[in-house]
Amino acid sequence: MTAQTDLLYSETEDDLRAAVRALLADRAGHQILLDRIETDDPYVPGLWKSLAGDIGTAGLLVPEKLGGQGASHREAAVVLEELGRAVTPLPYLTSAVVATETLLGLAGEGEGPAVELLAELASGRTVAVLAVPLSTAPDAEPLPAPTVAGVADAVAADVLLVPRADGLYAVPAGEAAVEPQTPLDLTRPPARVTPRPGSGTRLAGADEARAAVRRGLLAGAGLLASEQLGLAEWCLEETVRHTRERHQFNRPVGSFQALKHRMAQLWLDVVGARAAARAAADALATGSPDAALTVAVAQAYCSKVAVRAAEECVQLHGGIGMTWEHPAHLALKRAKSDQIALGSAGRHQDAIAALMDLPAPR
């Protein structure tokens, strides 16, 4: 009998959300981020330690016996919803989800260098990033190369997980050239990574590494939908708030029928995105055999909703929405960057067709 999908938030998840939201409101509000992106370093000093270590979110996916919190993808999804709402520049998706899940795929009997590194990640003391382009889809096979461009959050990494022809290696960041690239999303900077030849510790052979990397990318794509959901929710709420307060012809602009219809449709889209994102998180948490399909559905839908919500937020704010001083542009750039992260919507639609054995029309 197939287990029923649970889309509701538990009391534990609500408490975690409250703690993360309070921290971000205090330490990483939009004005703080707008000031940070004027510099070359968007990461707020000390914020990773507070979120990952003090609250313990870095180890949510790691079993207690391996040094983690022993929670699940559902709790990690709640964290990513809040990070999406605040458009927070932190390597949570890349380190606490993708890299962590990759290492969990290599944990085996609970011994070895992968397990030791996993404990470091779970504590929040170490940040690891899988050295593949951010656009890499779960069903893609990263091609080993001397240099890899478009590696998100590599500038914040202590350790790089580098796929090579003979397996996966953990390379200290000091043993690689990490060259920042010009970003679209100012809060998730990419870099070009060139590990020193022969550097690093071998974690696994080629076949085991391939399966582990796919596991990490699948979890990343599934939980990215929750980040996109949080971003879309903030855009909708901020737009509704603004159109209530903004007056034209002595009336709130939100009372105009054309705008009400647009926001009502966006609300329906966000509700659908919430269902898709929660289903993906639950499928990953329960190890559902349909996890790959559920993740592909969530990404194919949520990436489009996030972009549309951000575009509406910019447009319905009028002139102020086009300014650098308003945070709407941060949301739009994150949404556009997320749209191609871990596989485009079209790539995930192709995956859905393949998984459901639906041949393309001729």
PyMOL commands that set and color helices and strands:
alter all, ss='L'
color gray80, all
select helices_A, chain A and resi 11-27+30-36+47-54+57-59+64-66+73-86+92-104+113-123+154-156+173-175+206-245+253-255+257-286+291-316+318-322+328-340+345-355
alter helices_A, ss='H'
color red, helices_A
select strands_A, chain A and resi 128-130+148-152+159-164+167-172+176-180+190-195+201-204+247-248+251-252
alter strands_A, ss='S'
color yellow, strands_A
deselect
rebuild
show_as cartoon
